[in-house]
């Protein structure tokens, strides 16, 4: 710290201010990113391995190399009205908690897209297992499989958590940091579209695909919460007590 202070002391005031603000921003962001990941692991532990397989519609363009970090005050907040998938009541965007006034909308959209993708995969995996799609030798339902695969250092679930965390540190944190510091990457864009859904797509078609992903992701977040809750309430087998 003493060496860093001495080095910063040789720089001009504007440069020192920029570096100090950038360091503060980075330290602010990392705990929040890690908190998001912990929440992801807690809400969808049975299917977290599937989160490495992304959906396609928001992976739109290559991630450009990270440029010069911008000061916090120079970052342009993304207007809510410019984002696909917004809902409005009487001309007002539906945001009853006023989150868009407290956080950067790009950060909120990144979180929404990420949780939606994980829950789409998680719901599919959870229900598929309970419908009989299991690995050879496995007999447990999805609800019981989690505890059964814990062990020393977390067991199989611990391995999943480790590799997901590694991917987050190597891929997600740099990408999100680039977006939040004024880069041209759209929230949720990991430059991956293996099926070519957006090859040659018009801006209107691109926006339509983004809205479809958002709607399905929002529904999946509610659906996965419902099946896990029903399982924990004593209905662990499909259809989780919904027909009783």
C-alpha positions as CSV (number, residue, x, y, z in Angstrom):
1,X,0.0,0.0,0.0
2,X,2.9,2.4,0.8
3,X,4.4,1.7,-2.6
4,X,1.1,2.3,-4.3
5,X,0.6,5.5,-2.5
6,X,4.1,6.7,-3.5
7,X,3.5,5.8,-7.1
8,X,0.1,7.6,-7.2
9,X,1.8,10.6,-5.7
10,X,3.9,11.0,-8.8
11,X,0.9,11.3,-11.1
12,X,-1.2,14.4,-11.9
13,X,-4.4,15.0,-10.0
14,X,-6.8,14.0,-12.8
15,X,-4.9,10.7,-13.4
16,X,-4.9,9.9,-9.7
17,X,-8.6,10.6,-9.4
18,X,-9.4,8.4,-12.4
19,X,-7.3,5.5,-11.0
20,X,-8.7,5.9,-7.5
21,X,-12.3,5.9,-8.8
22,X,-11.7,2.9,-11.0
23,X,-10.2,0.9,-8.1
24,X,-13.2,1.8,-5.9
25,X,-15.6,0.8,-8.6
26,X,-13.9,-2.6,-9.1
27,X,-14.0,-3.3,-5.4
28,X,-17.6,-2.3,-5.3
29,X,-18.6,-4.6,-8.1
30,X,-16.8,-7.9,-7.2
31,X,-18.8,-8.6,-4.0
32,X,-22.0,-8.0,-5.9
33,X,-21.0,-10.3,-8.7
34,X,-20.1,-13.0,-6.2
35,X,-23.4,-12.5,-4.3
36,X,-25.3,-13.0,-7.6
37,X,-23.4,-16.3,-8.2
38,X,-24.1,-17.5,-4.6
39,X,-27.8,-16.8,-5.2
40,X,-27.7,-18.7,-8.4
41,X,-26.1,-21.7,-6.8
42,X,-28.6,-21.6,-3.9
43,X,-31.7,-21.4,-6.1
44,X,-30.7,-23.9,-8.8
45,X,-28.1,-26.3,-7.3
46,X,-29.4,-29.4,-9.0
47,X,-28.9,-28.1,-12.5
48,X,-26.1,-25.5,-12.1
49,X,-23.9,-27.5,-14.5
50,X,-26.4,-26.7,-17.3
51,X,-25.8,-23.0,-16.8
52,X,-22.6,-23.3,-18.8
53,X,-24.9,-24.0,-21.9
54,X,-26.3,-20.6,-22.8
55,X,-29.4,-19.7,-24.7
56,X,-28.9,-17.8,-27.9
57,X,-31.1,-14.8,-28.5
58,X,-29.2,-12.2,-26.5
59,X,-25.7,-13.4,-27.6
60,X,-25.5,-10.8,-30.3
61,X,-22.1,-9.5,-31.0
62,X,-18.4,-10.2,-30.3
63,X,-17.2,-8.8,-27.0
64,X,-14.8,-6.0,-27.9
65,X,-11.5,-5.7,-26.0
66,X,-11.7,-3.6,-22.9
67,X,-10.7,-0.1,-23.4
68,X,-9.7,2.6,-21.0
69,X,-11.7,2.4,-17.8
70,X,-14.1,5.3,-17.4
71,X,-14.6,7.3,-14.3
72,X,-17.9,6.6,-12.4
73,X,-19.3,10.0,-13.2
74,X,-18.8,9.7,-16.9
75,X,-20.8,6.4,-17.3
76,X,-24.0,6.9,-19.2
77,X,-27.0,5.2,-17.5
78,X,-29.1,3.2,-20.0
79,X,-32.6,4.6,-20.1
80,X,-35.4,2.1,-19.1
81,X,-37.4,3.1,-22.1
82,X,-34.7,2.0,-24.5
83,X,-34.6,-1.6,-23.2
84,X,-36.6,-4.4,-24.8
85,X,-39.1,-6.2,-22.7
86,X,-40.3,-3.3,-20.6
87,X,-43.9,-3.1,-19.4
88,X,-45.8,0.1,-19.0
89,X,-49.0,1.0,-17.1
90,X,-50.7,4.3,-18.0
91,X,-47.5,5.4,-19.7
92,X,-45.3,4.6,-16.7
93,X,-42.7,1.8,-16.9
94,X,-43.7,-0.9,-14.4
95,X,-41.1,-0.6,-11.6
96,X,-43.0,-0.6,-8.3
97,X,-39.8,-0.8,-6.2
98,X,-38.1,2.0,-8.1
99,X,-35.0,-0.1,-8.7
100,X,-34.2,1.7,-11.9
101,X,-33.7,4.9,-9.8
102,X,-31.3,3.1,-7.5
103,X,-29.2,0.9,-9.8
104,X,-27.8,1.1,-13.3
105,X,-30.4,-0.4,-15.6
106,X,-27.6,-2.3,-17.5
107,X,-26.7,-4.1,-14.3
108,X,-30.3,-5.0,-13.6
109,X,-30.8,-6.3,-17.1
110,X,-27.6,-8.4,-16.9
111,X,-28.9,-10.0,-13.7
112,X,-32.4,-10.6,-15.1
113,X,-31.1,-12.2,-18.3
114,X,-28.6,-14.4,-16.3
115,X,-31.2,-15.6,-13.8
116,X,-33.7,-16.2,-16.5
117,X,-31.3,-18.4,-18.5
118,X,-30.3,-20.4,-15.5
119,X,-34.0,-21.0,-14.5
120,X,-35.0,-22.0,-18.0
121,X,-32.3,-24.7,-17.9
122,X,-32.9,-25.5,-14.2
123,X,-36.7,-26.0,-14.7
124,X,-36.1,-28.2,-17.7
125,X,-33.5,-30.3,-16.0
126,X,-35.5,-30.6,-12.7
127,X,-38.7,-31.8,-14.4
128,X,-36.9,-34.0,-16.9
129,X,-35.3,-36.0,-14.1
130,X,-38.6,-36.4,-12.4
131,X,-40.2,-37.6,-15.6
132,X,-37.6,-40.4,-15.8
133,X,-34.6,-38.9,-17.7
134,X,-31.8,-40.1,-15.4
135,X,-28.3,-41.3,-15.7
136,X,-27.8,-45.1,-15.4
137,X,-28.0,-46.3,-11.8
138,X,-29.6,-43.1,-10.5
139,X,-33.0,-43.6,-8.8
140,X,-33.5,-40.4,-6.8
141,X,-35.8,-37.6,-7.8
142,X,-34.5,-34.1,-8.3
143,X,-35.3,-32.9,-4.8
144,X,-33.4,-35.7,-3.0
145,X,-30.5,-35.7,-5.5
146,X,-29.0,-32.5,-4.2
147,X,-28.3,-33.8,-0.6
148,X,-27.3,-37.2,-1.9
149,X,-24.5,-35.7,-4.0
150,X,-22.9,-33.7,-1.2
151,X,-19.8,-35.0,0.5
152,X,-16.3,-34.0,1.4
153,X,-15.6,-30.5,0.1
154,X,-19.1,-30.4,-1.3
155,X,-18.9,-33.7,-3.2
156,X,-20.2,-33.6,-6.8
157,X,-22.1,-30.4,-6.0
158,X,-19.0,-28.8,-4.7
159,X,-17.2,-29.6,-8.0
160,X,-20.0,-28.0,-9.9
161,X,-19.9,-24.9,-7.8
162,X,-16.1,-24.7,-8.2
163,X,-16.1,-24.9,-12.0
164,X,-19.1,-22.5,-12.3
165,X,-17.3,-20.0,-10.0
166,X,-14.1,-20.4,-12.2
167,X,-16.1,-19.6,-15.3
168,X,-17.7,-16.6,-13.6
169,X,-14.3,-15.1,-12.6
170,X,-12.7,-15.8,-16.0
171,X,-15.7,-14.8,-18.3
172,X,-18.6,-13.0,-16.6
173,X,-16.7,-10.6,-14.3
174,X,-14.5,-9.1,-17.1
175,X,-17.5,-9.0,-19.5
176,X,-19.8,-7.3,-17.0
177,X,-17.0,-4.9,-15.9
178,X,-16.5,-3.9,-19.5
179,X,-20.3,-3.2,-19.9
180,X,-20.5,-1.2,-16.7
181,X,-17.5,0.9,-17.6
182,X,-19.0,2.3,-20.8
183,X,-18.2,-0.6,-23.2
184,X,-20.4,-1.3,-26.2
185,X,-21.3,-4.8,-25.0
186,X,-25.1,-5.3,-24.4
187,X,-26.1,-6.9,-21.1
188,X,-26.1,-10.6,-21.4
189,X,-24.2,-10.7,-24.6
190,X,-21.5,-13.4,-24.7
191,X,-21.0,-13.4,-28.5
192,X,-22.4,-16.9,-28.8
193,X,-25.1,-17.8,-31.3
194,X,-24.2,-21.3,-32.5
195,X,-27.6,-21.9,-34.2
196,X,-27.4,-18.6,-36.1
197,X,-30.8,-17.3,-35.0
198,X,-29.5,-13.7,-35.4
199,X,-27.5,-14.1,-38.6
200,X,-28.6,-11.3,-40.8
201,X,-31.4,-10.3,-38.4
202,X,-32.9,-6.8,-38.6
203,X,-32.9,-4.7,-35.5
204,X,-36.6,-5.4,-35.2
205,X,-36.1,-9.2,-35.4
206,X,-33.2,-8.9,-32.9
207,X,-35.4,-7.0,-30.4
208,X,-38.2,-9.6,-30.9
209,X,-35.8,-12.5,-30.0
210,X,-34.6,-10.6,-26.9
211,X,-38.2,-10.1,-25.8
212,X,-39.0,-13.8,-26.3
213,X,-36.0,-14.7,-24.1
214,X,-36.9,-12.3,-21.4
215,X,-40.5,-13.4,-21.2
216,X,-39.5,-17.1,-21.1
217,X,-36.8,-16.3,-18.5
218,X,-39.3,-14.5,-16.3
219,X,-41.8,-17.3,-16.5
220,X,-39.0,-19.8,-15.8
221,X,-37.9,-18.0,-12.6
222,X,-41.5,-18.3,-11.3
223,X,-41.9,-21.8,-12.5
224,X,-38.6,-23.1,-11.0
225,X,-39.4,-21.4,-7.7
226,X,-42.8,-23.1,-7.7
227,X,-41.6,-26.7,-8.3
228,X,-38.9,-26.4,-5.7
229,X,-41.3,-25.0,-3.2
230,X,-43.8,-27.7,-3.9
231,X,-41.1,-30.3,-3.6
232,X,-40.0,-28.9,-0.2
233,X,-43.6,-28.9,1.0
234,X,-44.0,-32.6,0.6
235,X,-44.7,-33.1,-3.1
236,X,-41.3,-34.1,-4.6
237,X,-42.6,-36.0,-7.6
238,X,-44.0,-34.7,-10.8
239,X,-46.5,-32.9,-11.0
240,X,-45.5,-31.7,-7.5
241,X,-49.0,-31.9,-6.0
242,X,-50.4,-29.5,-8.5
243,X,-53.1,-32.0,-9.6
244,X,-54.1,-33.0,-6.0
